[in-house]
Amino acid sequence: MSDWSIRHFDKDDLKAVMSINQTCLPENYPESFFMGLYHHAPLAFLVAESDDQIVGYIMCRIERGVSSFSRLPVKKGHVVSIAVRPEYRNNGIGTALVTRGLEAMKQYGASEAFLEVRKTNKDAISVYERLGFSVRRVLRGYYRDGEDAYLMVKSFLVARGEKTDDA
């Protein structure tokens, strides 16, 4: 496999991103959904590129709501959709997309992040757990086909006494 890189989504990437979404995920969205997320949080809509082809993407939004870790109102980053073409998986692309997406959410002032993932998607769950997400609860019948999802959450705040990655 050749080298790959992560960059910000550009409007010219839309058809390739939609193709990956349709190939990899049962949840498909109209163009307006992708572009709405792009306009809402452009720094948090990223693509992975290899050999001048888009091979993966992550799109996120920033929401306001009650914290998953306290009862306080906060800004939360929501990983709305992420996918990597099957032939490019297991090369660190998904992990890199999530990591960069989390960094972008922090730039928008999010203090935590969340996502929904199919309970059967063990590979993705493993990646999210390695990146510090934990299962908060089960969302029964979350997906259109009736499958349950895990709601997974991650705090960006550092507990007293913990070291940060920057330290």
Chimera marker file (.cmm) of the C-alpha trace (Angstrom):
<marker_set name="trace">
<marker id="1" x="0.000" y="0.000" z="0.000" r="1" g="1" b="0" radius="0.5"/>
<marker id="2" x="1.296" y="3.437" z="-0.853" r="1" g="1" b="0" radius="0.5"/>
<marker id="3" x="1.477" y="6.441" z="1.407" r="1" g="1" b="0" radius="0.5"/>
<marker id="4" x="-1.605" y="8.313" z="2.487" r="1" g="1" b="0" radius="0.5"/>
<marker id="5" x="-2.305" y="11.704" z="4.009" r="1" g="1" b="0" radius="0.5"/>
<marker id="6" x="-5.118" y="13.528" z="5.797" r="1" g="1" b="0" radius="0.5"/>
<marker id="7" x="-6.386" y="16.920" z="4.658" r="1" g="1" b="0" radius="0.5"/>
<marker id="8" x="-9.435" y="19.148" z="4.960" r="1" g="1" b="0" radius="0.5"/>
<marker id="9" x="-12.457" y="18.292" z="2.826" r="1" g="1" b="0" radius="0.5"/>
<marker id="10" x="-12.969" y="20.430" z="-0.266" r="1" g="1" b="0" radius="0.5"/>
<marker id="11" x="-16.248" y="20.768" z="-2.174" r="1" g="1" b="0" radius="0.5"/>
<marker id="12" x="-14.626" y="18.945" z="-5.106" r="1" g="1" b="0" radius="0.5"/>
<marker id="13" x="-14.299" y="15.873" z="-2.840" r="1" g="1" b="0" radius="0.5"/>
<marker id="14" x="-18.062" y="15.487" z="-2.404" r="1" g="1" b="0" radius="0.5"/>
<marker id="15" x="-18.697" y="12.789" z="-5.035" r="1" g="1" b="0" radius="0.5"/>
<marker id="16" x="-15.782" y="10.657" z="-3.795" r="1" g="1" b="0" radius="0.5"/>
<marker id="17" x="-16.898" y="11.003" z="-0.149" r="1" g="1" b="0" radius="0.5"/>
<marker id="18" x="-20.479" y="10.092" z="-1.057" r="1" g="1" b="0" radius="0.5"/>
<marker id="19" x="-19.216" y="7.058" z="-2.972" r="1" g="1" b="0" radius="0.5"/>
<marker id="20" x="-17.234" y="5.877" z="0.080" r="1" g="1" b="0" radius="0.5"/>
<marker id="21" x="-20.288" y="6.428" z="2.278" r="1" g="1" b="0" radius="0.5"/>
<marker id="22" x="-22.473" y="4.371" z="-0.071" r="1" g="1" b="0" radius="0.5"/>
<marker id="23" x="-19.850" y="1.617" z="-0.441" r="1" g="1" b="0" radius="0.5"/>
<marker id="24" x="-18.961" y="1.269" z="3.246" r="1" g="1" b="0" radius="0.5"/>
<marker id="25" x="-22.035" y="2.165" z="5.273" r="1" g="1" b="0" radius="0.5"/>
<marker id="26" x="-25.713" y="1.283" z="5.197" r="1" g="1" b="0" radius="0.5"/>
<marker id="27" x="-26.546" y="4.836" z="6.374" r="1" g="1" b="0" radius="0.5"/>
<marker id="28" x="-26.436" y="7.040" z="3.295" r="1" g="1" b="0" radius="0.5"/>
<marker id="29" x="-27.024" y="10.768" z="3.187" r="1" g="1" b="0" radius="0.5"/>
<marker id="30" x="-27.998" y="13.307" z="0.517" r="1" g="1" b="0" radius="0.5"/>
<marker id="31" x="-25.492" y="15.878" z="-0.788" r="1" g="1" b="0" radius="0.5"/>
<marker id="32" x="-27.133" y="18.582" z="1.305" r="1" g="1" b="0" radius="0.5"/>
<marker id="33" x="-26.357" y="16.670" z="4.522" r="1" g="1" b="0" radius="0.5"/>
<marker id="34" x="-22.627" y="16.454" z="3.718" r="1" g="1" b="0" radius="0.5"/>
<marker id="35" x="-22.461" y="20.092" z="2.661" r="1" g="1" b="0" radius="0.5"/>
<marker id="36" x="-24.412" y="21.207" z="5.723" r="1" g="1" b="0" radius="0.5"/>
<marker id="37" x="-21.856" y="19.536" z="7.981" r="1" g="1" b="0" radius="0.5"/>
<marker id="38" x="-19.029" y="21.034" z="5.943" r="1" g="1" b="0" radius="0.5"/>
<marker id="39" x="-20.438" y="24.549" z="6.363" r="1" g="1" b="0" radius="0.5"/>
<marker id="40" x="-21.144" y="23.961" z="10.062" r="1" g="1" b="0" radius="0.5"/>
<marker id="41" x="-17.635" y="22.754" z="11.023" r="1" g="1" b="0" radius="0.5"/>
<marker id="42" x="-15.251" y="22.783" z="8.048" r="1" g="1" b="0" radius="0.5"/>
<marker id="43" x="-12.174" y="22.072" z="10.193" r="1" g="1" b="0" radius="0.5"/>
<marker id="44" x="-13.794" y="18.827" z="11.380" r="1" g="1" b="0" radius="0.5"/>
<marker id="45" x="-14.595" y="17.436" z="7.922" r="1" g="1" b="0" radius="0.5"/>
<marker id="46" x="-11.481" y="15.611" z="6.774" r="1" g="1" b="0" radius="0.5"/>
<marker id="47" x="-10.506" y="13.222" z="4.009" r="1" g="1" b="0" radius="0.5"/>
<marker id="48" x="-7.757" y="10.639" z="3.650" r="1" g="1" b="0" radius="0.5"/>
<marker id="49" x="-5.978" y="10.564" z="0.328" r="1" g="1" b="0" radius="0.5"/>
<marker id="50" x="-3.768" y="7.929" z="-1.290" r="1" g="1" b="0" radius="0.5"/>
<marker id="51" x="-2.497" y="7.987" z="-4.874" r="1" g="1" b="0" radius="0.5"/>
<marker id="52" x="-4.551" y="11.142" z="-5.518" r="1" g="1" b="0" radius="0.5"/>
<marker id="53" x="-7.751" y="9.303" z="-4.552" r="1" g="1" b="0" radius="0.5"/>
<marker id="54" x="-10.025" y="9.911" z="-1.588" r="1" g="1" b="0" radius="0.5"/>
<marker id="55" x="-9.972" y="6.666" z="0.421" r="1" g="1" b="0" radius="0.5"/>
<marker id="56" x="-11.654" y="7.743" z="3.649" r="1" g="1" b="0" radius="0.5"/>
<marker id="57" x="-13.409" y="10.580" z="5.448" r="1" g="1" b="0" radius="0.5"/>
<marker id="58" x="-14.677" y="11.788" z="8.805" r="1" g="1" b="0" radius="0.5"/>
<marker id="59" x="-17.330" y="14.424" z="9.308" r="1" g="1" b="0" radius="0.5"/>
<marker id="60" x="-18.215" y="15.927" z="12.658" r="1" g="1" b="0" radius="0.5"/>
<marker id="61" x="-20.398" y="18.643" z="14.090" r="1" g="1" b="0" radius="0.5"/>
<marker id="62" x="-20.373" y="20.691" z="17.255" r="1" g="1" b="0" radius="0.5"/>
<marker id="63" x="-23.445" y="20.535" z="19.464" r="1" g="1" b="0" radius="0.5"/>
<marker id="64" x="-24.476" y="22.098" z="22.737" r="1" g="1" b="0" radius="0.5"/>
<marker id="65" x="-25.933" y="19.875" z="25.419" r="1" g="1" b="0" radius="0.5"/>
<marker id="66" x="-25.578" y="18.401" z="28.865" r="1" g="1" b="0" radius="0.5"/>
<marker id="67" x="-22.184" y="16.855" z="29.488" r="1" g="1" b="0" radius="0.5"/>
<marker id="68" x="-21.859" y="13.077" z="29.499" r="1" g="1" b="0" radius="0.5"/>
<marker id="69" x="-19.542" y="13.490" z="32.501" r="1" g="1" b="0" radius="0.5"/>
<marker id="70" x="-21.409" y="16.049" z="34.649" r="1" g="1" b="0" radius="0.5"/>
<marker id="71" x="-24.693" y="17.917" z="34.633" r="1" g="1" b="0" radius="0.5"/>
<marker id="72" x="-23.177" y="21.028" z="33.135" r="1" g="1" b="0" radius="0.5"/>
<marker id="73" x="-24.003" y="22.449" z="29.702" r="1" g="1" b="0" radius="0.5"/>
<marker id="74" x="-21.072" y="22.024" z="27.306" r="1" g="1" b="0" radius="0.5"/>
<marker id="75" x="-20.004" y="22.054" z="23.693" r="1" g="1" b="0" radius="0.5"/>
<marker id="76" x="-19.714" y="18.483" z="22.419" r="1" g="1" b="0" radius="0.5"/>
<marker id="77" x="-18.079" y="17.167" z="19.291" r="1" g="1" b="0" radius="0.5"/>
<marker id="78" x="-20.167" y="14.572" z="17.462" r="1" g="1" b="0" radius="0.5"/>
<marker id="79" x="-18.500" y="12.132" z="15.078" r="1" g="1" b="0" radius="0.5"/>
<marker id="80" x="-21.384" y="11.911" z="12.612" r="1" g="1" b="0" radius="0.5"/>
<marker id="81" x="-19.820" y="9.570" z="10.045" r="1" g="1" b="0" radius="0.5"/>
<marker id="82" x="-16.471" y="7.973" z="9.318" r="1" g="1" b="0" radius="0.5"/>
<marker id="83" x="-15.517" y="5.420" z="6.686" r="1" g="1" b="0" radius="0.5"/>
<marker id="84" x="-12.418" y="4.035" z="4.983" r="1" g="1" b="0" radius="0.5"/>
<marker id="85" x="-12.517" y="2.010" z="1.774" r="1" g="1" b="0" radius="0.5"/>
<marker id="86" x="-12.110" y="-1.697" z="2.645" r="1" g="1" b="0" radius="0.5"/>
<marker id="87" x="-8.883" y="-2.153" z="0.699" r="1" g="1" b="0" radius="0.5"/>
<marker id="88" x="-7.248" y="0.676" z="2.710" r="1" g="1" b="0" radius="0.5"/>
<marker id="89" x="-8.279" y="-0.495" z="6.182" r="1" g="1" b="0" radius="0.5"/>
<marker id="90" x="-5.826" y="-1.682" z="8.849" r="1" g="1" b="0" radius="0.5"/>
<marker id="91" x="-3.253" y="0.919" z="7.840" r="1" g="1" b="0" radius="0.5"/>
<marker id="92" x="-3.981" y="3.517" z="10.552" r="1" g="1" b="0" radius="0.5"/>
<marker id="93" x="-6.146" y="5.723" z="8.346" r="1" g="1" b="0" radius="0.5"/>
<marker id="94" x="-9.295" y="5.446" z="10.481" r="1" g="1" b="0" radius="0.5"/>
<marker id="95" x="-7.328" y="6.102" z="13.674" r="1" g="1" b="0" radius="0.5"/>
<marker id="96" x="-5.669" y="9.142" z="12.074" r="1" g="1" b="0" radius="0.5"/>
<marker id="97" x="-9.029" y="10.486" z="10.856" r="1" g="1" b="0" radius="0.5"/>
<marker id="98" x="-10.572" y="10.191" z="14.328" r="1" g="1" b="0" radius="0.5"/>
<marker id="99" x="-7.498" y="11.719" z="15.991" r="1" g="1" b="0" radius="0.5"/>
<marker id="100" x="-7.493" y="14.702" z="13.641" r="1" g="1" b="0" radius="0.5"/>
<marker id="101" x="-11.275" y="15.035" z="13.928" r="1" g="1" b="0" radius="0.5"/>
<marker id="102" x="-10.967" y="15.199" z="17.733" r="1" g="1" b="0" radius="0.5"/>
<marker id="103" x="-8.284" y="17.887" z="17.425" r="1" g="1" b="0" radius="0.5"/>
<marker id="104" x="-10.580" y="19.913" z="15.166" r="1" g="1" b="0" radius="0.5"/>
<marker id="105" x="-13.481" y="19.589" z="17.624" r="1" g="1" b="0" radius="0.5"/>
<marker id="106" x="-11.248" y="21.022" z="20.356" r="1" g="1" b="0" radius="0.5"/>
<marker id="107" x="-10.513" y="23.993" z="18.079" r="1" g="1" b="0" radius="0.5"/>
<marker id="108" x="-14.247" y="24.710" z="18.092" r="1" g="1" b="0" radius="0.5"/>
<marker id="109" x="-14.266" y="24.661" z="21.898" r="1" g="1" b="0" radius="0.5"/>
<marker id="110" x="-15.677" y="21.172" z="22.476" r="1" g="1" b="0" radius="0.5"/>
<marker id="111" x="-14.828" y="19.733" z="25.888" r="1" g="1" b="0" radius="0.5"/>
<marker id="112" x="-15.913" y="16.206" z="24.994" r="1" g="1" b="0" radius="0.5"/>
<marker id="113" x="-16.828" y="14.035" z="22.029" r="1" g="1" b="0" radius="0.5"/>
<marker id="114" x="-19.360" y="11.324" z="21.320" r="1" g="1" b="0" radius="0.5"/>
<marker id="115" x="-20.328" y="8.928" z="18.572" r="1" g="1" b="0" radius="0.5"/>
<marker id="116" x="-22.682" y="6.075" z="17.842" r="1" g="1" b="0" radius="0.5"/>
<marker id="117" x="-21.327" y="2.758" z="16.590" r="1" g="1" b="0" radius="0.5"/>
<marker id="118" x="-22.993" y="-0.538" z="15.710" r="1" g="1" b="0" radius="0.5"/>
<marker id="119" x="-22.605" y="-3.055" z="18.531" r="1" g="1" b="0" radius="0.5"/>
<marker id="120" x="-21.339" y="-5.579" z="15.962" r="1" g="1" b="0" radius="0.5"/>
<marker id="121" x="-18.592" y="-3.272" z="14.607" r="1" g="1" b="0" radius="0.5"/>
<marker id="122" x="-15.835" y="-4.713" z="16.802" r="1" g="1" b="0" radius="0.5"/>
<marker id="123" x="-12.985" y="-3.229" z="14.749" r="1" g="1" b="0" radius="0.5"/>
<marker id="124" x="-14.300" y="0.331" z="15.092" r="1" g="1" b="0" radius="0.5"/>
<marker id="125" x="-15.110" y="-0.135" z="18.788" r="1" g="1" b="0" radius="0.5"/>
<marker id="126" x="-11.528" y="-1.290" z="19.366" r="1" g="1" b="0" radius="0.5"/>
<marker id="127" x="-10.137" y="1.825" z="17.636" r="1" g="1" b="0" radius="0.5"/>
<marker id="128" x="-12.422" y="4.130" z="19.629" r="1" g="1" b="0" radius="0.5"/>
<marker id="129" x="-11.464" y="2.473" z="22.917" r="1" g="1" b="0" radius="0.5"/>
<marker id="130" x="-7.749" y="2.850" z="22.102" r="1" g="1" b="0" radius="0.5"/>
<marker id="131" x="-8.418" y="6.551" z="21.504" r="1" g="1" b="0" radius="0.5"/>
<marker id="132" x="-9.998" y="6.963" z="24.942" r="1" g="1" b="0" radius="0.5"/>
<marker id="133" x="-13.700" y="6.534" z="24.194" r="1" g="1" b="0" radius="0.5"/>
<marker id="134" x="-15.825" y="4.424" z="26.521" r="1" g="1" b="0" radius="0.5"/>
<marker id="135" x="-19.298" y="2.965" z="26.136" r="1" g="1" b="0" radius="0.5"/>
<marker id="136" x="-21.825" y="5.160" z="27.934" r="1" g="1" b="0" radius="0.5"/>
<marker id="137" x="-24.981" y="3.207" z="27.047" r="1" g="1" b="0" radius="0.5"/>
<marker id="138" x="-26.763" y="1.057" z="24.479" r="1" g="1" b="0" radius="0.5"/>
<marker id="139" x="-29.128" y="2.775" z="22.050" r="1" g="1" b="0" radius="0.5"/>
<marker id="140" x="-31.741" y="0.101" z="21.308" r="1" g="1" b="0" radius="0.5"/>
<marker id="141" x="-32.864" y="-0.130" z="17.669" r="1" g="1" b="0" radius="0.5"/>
<marker id="142" x="-30.767" y="2.928" z="16.769" r="1" g="1" b="0" radius="0.5"/>
<marker id="143" x="-30.128" y="1.985" z="13.157" r="1" g="1" b="0" radius="0.5"/>
<marker id="144" x="-32.751" y="1.818" z="10.423" r="1" g="1" b="0" radius="0.5"/>
<marker id="145" x="-32.285" y="-1.955" z="10.184" r="1" g="1" b="0" radius="0.5"/>
<marker id="146" x="-33.036" y="-2.268" z="13.901" r="1" g="1" b="0" radius="0.5"/>
<marker id="147" x="-29.487" y="-2.948" z="15.112" r="1" g="1" b="0" radius="0.5"/>
<marker id="148" x="-28.462" y="-1.505" z="18.466" r="1" g="1" b="0" radius="0.5"/>
<marker id="149" x="-25.659" y="1.039" z="18.797" r="1" g="1" b="0" radius="0.5"/>
<marker id="150" x="-23.255" y="1.907" z="21.537" r="1" g="1" b="0" radius="0.5"/>
<marker id="151" x="-23.098" y="5.559" z="22.515" r="1" g="1" b="0" radius="0.5"/>
<marker id="152" x="-19.394" y="6.116" z="23.145" r="1" g="1" b="0" radius="0.5"/>
<marker id="153" x="-17.988" y="9.211" z="24.846" r="1" g="1" b="0" radius="0.5"/>
<marker id="154" x="-14.616" y="10.815" z="25.483" r="1" g="1" b="0" radius="0.5"/>
<marker id="155" x="-13.725" y="13.791" z="27.664" r="1" g="1" b="0" radius="0.5"/>
<marker id="156" x="-11.073" y="16.265" z="26.542" r="1" g="1" b="0" radius="0.5"/>
<marker id="157" x="-10.705" y="17.628" z="30.074" r="1" g="1" b="0" radius="0.5"/>
<marker id="158" x="-7.787" y="16.396" z="32.112" r="1" g="1" b="0" radius="0.5"/>
<marker id="159" x="-8.499" y="15.215" z="35.644" r="1" g="1" b="0" radius="0.5"/>
<marker id="160" x="-6.354" y="16.751" z="38.358" r="1" g="1" b="0" radius="0.5"/>
<marker id="161" x="-3.045" y="14.955" z="38.669" r="1" g="1" b="0" radius="0.5"/>
<marker id="162" x="-3.152" y="13.400" z="35.185" r="1" g="1" b="0" radius="0.5"/>
<marker id="163" x="-0.502" y="14.206" z="32.618" r="1" g="1" b="0" radius="0.5"/>
<marker id="164" x="-1.541" y="15.534" z="29.237" r="1" g="1" b="0" radius="0.5"/>
<marker id="165" x="-0.034" y="14.522" z="25.915" r="1" g="1" b="0" radius="0.5"/>
<marker id="166" x="1.566" y="17.975" z="25.845" r="1" g="1" b="0" radius="0.5"/>
<marker id="167" x="3.382" y="17.588" z="29.182" r="1" g="1" b="0" radius="0.5"/>
<link id1="1" id2="2" r="1" g="1" b="0" radius="0.2"/>
<link id1="2" id2="3" r="1" g="1" b="0" radius="0.2"/>
<link id1="3" id2="4" r="1" g="1" b="0" radius="0.2"/>
<link id1="4" id2="5" r="1" g="1" b="0" radius="0.2"/>
<link id1="5" id2="6" r="1" g="1" b="0" radius="0.2"/>
<link id1="6" id2="7" r="1" g="1" b="0" radius="0.2"/>
<link id1="7" id2="8" r="1" g="1" b="0" radius="0.2"/>
<link id1="8" id2="9" r="1" g="1" b="0" radius="0.2"/>
<link id1="9" id2="10" r="1" g="1" b="0" radius="0.2"/>
<link id1="10" id2="11" r="1" g="1" b="0" radius="0.2"/>
<link id1="11" id2="12" r="1" g="1" b="0" radius="0.2"/>
<link id1="12" id2="13" r="1" g="1" b="0" radius="0.2"/>
<link id1="13" id2="14" r="1" g="1" b="0" radius="0.2"/>
<link id1="14" id2="15" r="1" g="1" b="0" radius="0.2"/>
<link id1="15" id2="16" r="1" g="1" b="0" radius="0.2"/>
<link id1="16" id2="17" r="1" g="1" b="0" radius="0.2"/>
<link id1="17" id2="18" r="1" g="1" b="0" radius="0.2"/>
<link id1="18" id2="19" r="1" g="1" b="0" radius="0.2"/>
<link id1="19" id2="20" r="1" g="1" b="0" radius="0.2"/>
<link id1="20" id2="21" r="1" g="1" b="0" radius="0.2"/>
<link id1="21" id2="22" r="1" g="1" b="0" radius="0.2"/>
<link id1="22" id2="23" r="1" g="1" b="0" radius="0.2"/>
<link id1="23" id2="24" r="1" g="1" b="0" radius="0.2"/>
<link id1="24" id2="25" r="1" g="1" b="0" radius="0.2"/>
<link id1="25" id2="26" r="1" g="1" b="0" radius="0.2"/>
<link id1="26" id2="27" r="1" g="1" b="0" radius="0.2"/>
<link id1="27" id2="28" r="1" g="1" b="0" radius="0.2"/>
<link id1="28" id2="29" r="1" g="1" b="0" radius="0.2"/>
<link id1="29" id2="30" r="1" g="1" b="0" radius="0.2"/>
<link id1="30" id2="31" r="1" g="1" b="0" radius="0.2"/>
<link id1="31" id2="32" r="1" g="1" b="0" radius="0.2"/>
<link id1="32" id2="33" r="1" g="1" b="0" radius="0.2"/>
<link id1="33" id2="34" r="1" g="1" b="0" radius="0.2"/>
<link id1="34" id2="35" r="1" g="1" b="0" radius="0.2"/>
<link id1="35" id2="36" r="1" g="1" b="0" radius="0.2"/>
<link id1="36" id2="37" r="1" g="1" b="0" radius="0.2"/>
<link id1="37" id2="38" r="1" g="1" b="0" radius="0.2"/>
<link id1="38" id2="39" r="1" g="1" b="0" radius="0.2"/>
<link id1="39" id2="40" r="1" g="1" b="0" radius="0.2"/>
<link id1="40" id2="41" r="1" g="1" b="0" radius="0.2"/>
<link id1="41" id2="42" r="1" g="1" b="0" radius="0.2"/>
<link id1="42" id2="43" r="1" g="1" b="0" radius="0.2"/>
<link id1="43" id2="44" r="1" g="1" b="0" radius="0.2"/>
<link id1="44" id2="45" r="1" g="1" b="0" radius="0.2"/>
<link id1="45" id2="46" r="1" g="1" b="0" radius="0.2"/>
<link id1="46" id2="47" r="1" g="1" b="0" radius="0.2"/>
<link id1="47" id2="48" r="1" g="1" b="0" radius="0.2"/>
<link id1="48" id2="49" r="1" g="1" b="0" radius="0.2"/>
<link id1="49" id2="50" r="1" g="1" b="0" radius="0.2"/>
<link id1="50" id2="51" r="1" g="1" b="0" radius="0.2"/>
<link id1="51" id2="52" r="1" g="1" b="0" radius="0.2"/>
<link id1="52" id2="53" r="1" g="1" b="0" radius="0.2"/>
<link id1="53" id2="54" r="1" g="1" b="0" radius="0.2"/>
<link id1="54" id2="55" r="1" g="1" b="0" radius="0.2"/>
<link id1="55" id2="56" r="1" g="1" b="0" radius="0.2"/>
<link id1="56" id2="57" r="1" g="1" b="0" radius="0.2"/>
<link id1="57" id2="58" r="1" g="1" b="0" radius="0.2"/>
<link id1="58" id2="59" r="1" g="1" b="0" radius="0.2"/>
<link id1="59" id2="60" r="1" g="1" b="0" radius="0.2"/>
<link id1="60" id2="61" r="1" g="1" b="0" radius="0.2"/>
<link id1="61" id2="62" r="1" g="1" b="0" radius="0.2"/>
<link id1="62" id2="63" r="1" g="1" b="0" radius="0.2"/>
<link id1="63" id2="64" r="1" g="1" b="0" radius="0.2"/>
<link id1="64" id2="65" r="1" g="1" b="0" radius="0.2"/>
<link id1="65" id2="66" r="1" g="1" b="0" radius="0.2"/>
<link id1="66" id2="67" r="1" g="1" b="0" radius="0.2"/>
<link id1="67" id2="68" r="1" g="1" b="0" radius="0.2"/>
<link id1="68" id2="69" r="1" g="1" b="0" radius="0.2"/>
<link id1="69" id2="70" r="1" g="1" b="0" radius="0.2"/>
<link id1="70" id2="71" r="1" g="1" b="0" radius="0.2"/>
<link id1="71" id2="72" r="1" g="1" b="0" radius="0.2"/>
<link id1="72" id2="73" r="1" g="1" b="0" radius="0.2"/>
<link id1="73" id2="74" r="1" g="1" b="0" radius="0.2"/>
<link id1="74" id2="75" r="1" g="1" b="0" radius="0.2"/>
<link id1="75" id2="76" r="1" g="1" b="0" radius="0.2"/>
<link id1="76" id2="77" r="1" g="1" b="0" radius="0.2"/>
<link id1="77" id2="78" r="1" g="1" b="0" radius="0.2"/>
<link id1="78" id2="79" r="1" g="1" b="0" radius="0.2"/>
<link id1="79" id2="80" r="1" g="1" b="0" radius="0.2"/>
<link id1="80" id2="81" r="1" g="1" b="0" radius="0.2"/>
<link id1="81" id2="82" r="1" g="1" b="0" radius="0.2"/>
<link id1="82" id2="83" r="1" g="1" b="0" radius="0.2"/>
<link id1="83" id2="84" r="1" g="1" b="0" radius="0.2"/>
<link id1="84" id2="85" r="1" g="1" b="0" radius="0.2"/>
<link id1="85" id2="86" r="1" g="1" b="0" radius="0.2"/>
<link id1="86" id2="87" r="1" g="1" b="0" radius="0.2"/>
<link id1="87" id2="88" r="1" g="1" b="0" radius="0.2"/>
<link id1="88" id2="89" r="1" g="1" b="0" radius="0.2"/>
<link id1="89" id2="90" r="1" g="1" b="0" radius="0.2"/>
<link id1="90" id2="91" r="1" g="1" b="0" radius="0.2"/>
<link id1="91" id2="92" r="1" g="1" b="0" radius="0.2"/>
<link id1="92" id2="93" r="1" g="1" b="0" radius="0.2"/>
<link id1="93" id2="94" r="1" g="1" b="0" radius="0.2"/>
<link id1="94" id2="95" r="1" g="1" b="0" radius="0.2"/>
<link id1="95" id2="96" r="1" g="1" b="0" radius="0.2"/>
<link id1="96" id2="97" r="1" g="1" b="0" radius="0.2"/>
<link id1="97" id2="98" r="1" g="1" b="0" radius="0.2"/>
<link id1="98" id2="99" r="1" g="1" b="0" radius="0.2"/>
<link id1="99" id2="100" r="1" g="1" b="0" radius="0.2"/>
<link id1="100" id2="101" r="1" g="1" b="0" radius="0.2"/>
<link id1="101" id2="102" r="1" g="1" b="0" radius="0.2"/>
<link id1="102" id2="103" r="1" g="1" b="0" radius="0.2"/>
<link id1="103" id2="104" r="1" g="1" b="0" radius="0.2"/>
<link id1="104" id2="105" r="1" g="1" b="0" radius="0.2"/>
<link id1="105" id2="106" r="1" g="1" b="0" radius="0.2"/>
<link id1="106" id2="107" r="1" g="1" b="0" radius="0.2"/>
<link id1="107" id2="108" r="1" g="1" b="0" radius="0.2"/>
<link id1="108" id2="109" r="1" g="1" b="0" radius="0.2"/>
<link id1="109" id2="110" r="1" g="1" b="0" radius="0.2"/>
<link id1="110" id2="111" r="1" g="1" b="0" radius="0.2"/>
<link id1="111" id2="112" r="1" g="1" b="0" radius="0.2"/>
<link id1="112" id2="113" r="1" g="1" b="0" radius="0.2"/>
<link id1="113" id2="114" r="1" g="1" b="0" radius="0.2"/>
<link id1="114" id2="115" r="1" g="1" b="0" radius="0.2"/>
<link id1="115" id2="116" r="1" g="1" b="0" radius="0.2"/>
<link id1="116" id2="117" r="1" g="1" b="0" radius="0.2"/>
<link id1="117" id2="118" r="1" g="1" b="0" radius="0.2"/>
<link id1="118" id2="119" r="1" g="1" b="0" radius="0.2"/>
<link id1="119" id2="120" r="1" g="1" b="0" radius="0.2"/>
<link id1="120" id2="121" r="1" g="1" b="0" radius="0.2"/>
<link id1="121" id2="122" r="1" g="1" b="0" radius="0.2"/>
<link id1="122" id2="123" r="1" g="1" b="0" radius="0.2"/>
<link id1="123" id2="124" r="1" g="1" b="0" radius="0.2"/>
<link id1="124" id2="125" r="1" g="1" b="0" radius="0.2"/>
<link id1="125" id2="126" r="1" g="1" b="0" radius="0.2"/>
<link id1="126" id2="127" r="1" g="1" b="0" radius="0.2"/>
<link id1="127" id2="128" r="1" g="1" b="0" radius="0.2"/>
<link id1="128" id2="129" r="1" g="1" b="0" radius="0.2"/>
<link id1="129" id2="130" r="1" g="1" b="0" radius="0.2"/>
<link id1="130" id2="131" r="1" g="1" b="0" radius="0.2"/>
<link id1="131" id2="132" r="1" g="1" b="0" radius="0.2"/>
<link id1="132" id2="133" r="1" g="1" b="0" radius="0.2"/>
<link id1="133" id2="134" r="1" g="1" b="0" radius="0.2"/>
<link id1="134" id2="135" r="1" g="1" b="0" radius="0.2"/>
<link id1="135" id2="136" r="1" g="1" b="0" radius="0.2"/>
<link id1="136" id2="137" r="1" g="1" b="0" radius="0.2"/>
<link id1="137" id2="138" r="1" g="1" b="0" radius="0.2"/>
<link id1="138" id2="139" r="1" g="1" b="0" radius="0.2"/>
<link id1="139" id2="140" r="1" g="1" b="0" radius="0.2"/>
<link id1="140" id2="141" r="1" g="1" b="0" radius="0.2"/>
<link id1="141" id2="142" r="1" g="1" b="0" radius="0.2"/>
<link id1="142" id2="143" r="1" g="1" b="0" radius="0.2"/>
<link id1="143" id2="144" r="1" g="1" b="0" radius="0.2"/>
<link id1="144" id2="145" r="1" g="1" b="0" radius="0.2"/>
<link id1="145" id2="146" r="1" g="1" b="0" radius="0.2"/>
<link id1="146" id2="147" r="1" g="1" b="0" radius="0.2"/>
<link id1="147" id2="148" r="1" g="1" b="0" radius="0.2"/>
<link id1="148" id2="149" r="1" g="1" b="0" radius="0.2"/>
<link id1="149" id2="150" r="1" g="1" b="0" radius="0.2"/>
<link id1="150" id2="151" r="1" g="1" b="0" radius="0.2"/>
<link id1="151" id2="152" r="1" g="1" b="0" radius="0.2"/>
<link id1="152" id2="153" r="1" g="1" b="0" radius="0.2"/>
<link id1="153" id2="154" r="1" g="1" b="0" radius="0.2"/>
<link id1="154" id2="155" r="1" g="1" b="0" radius="0.2"/>
<link id1="155" id2="156" r="1" g="1" b="0" radius="0.2"/>
<link id1="156" id2="157" r="1" g="1" b="0" radius="0.2"/>
<link id1="157" id2="158" r="1" g="1" b="0" radius="0.2"/>
<link id1="158" id2="159" r="1" g="1" b="0" radius="0.2"/>
<link id1="159" id2="160" r="1" g="1" b="0" radius="0.2"/>
<link id1="160" id2="161" r="1" g="1" b="0" radius="0.2"/>
<link id1="161" id2="162" r="1" g="1" b="0" radius="0.2"/>
<link id1="162" id2="163" r="1" g="1" b="0" radius="0.2"/>
<link id1="163" id2="164" r="1" g="1" b="0" radius="0.2"/>
<link id1="164" id2="165" r="1" g="1" b="0" radius="0.2"/>
<link id1="165" id2="166" r="1" g="1" b="0" radius="0.2"/>
<link id1="166" id2="167" r="1" g="1" b="0" radius="0.2"/>
</marker_set>
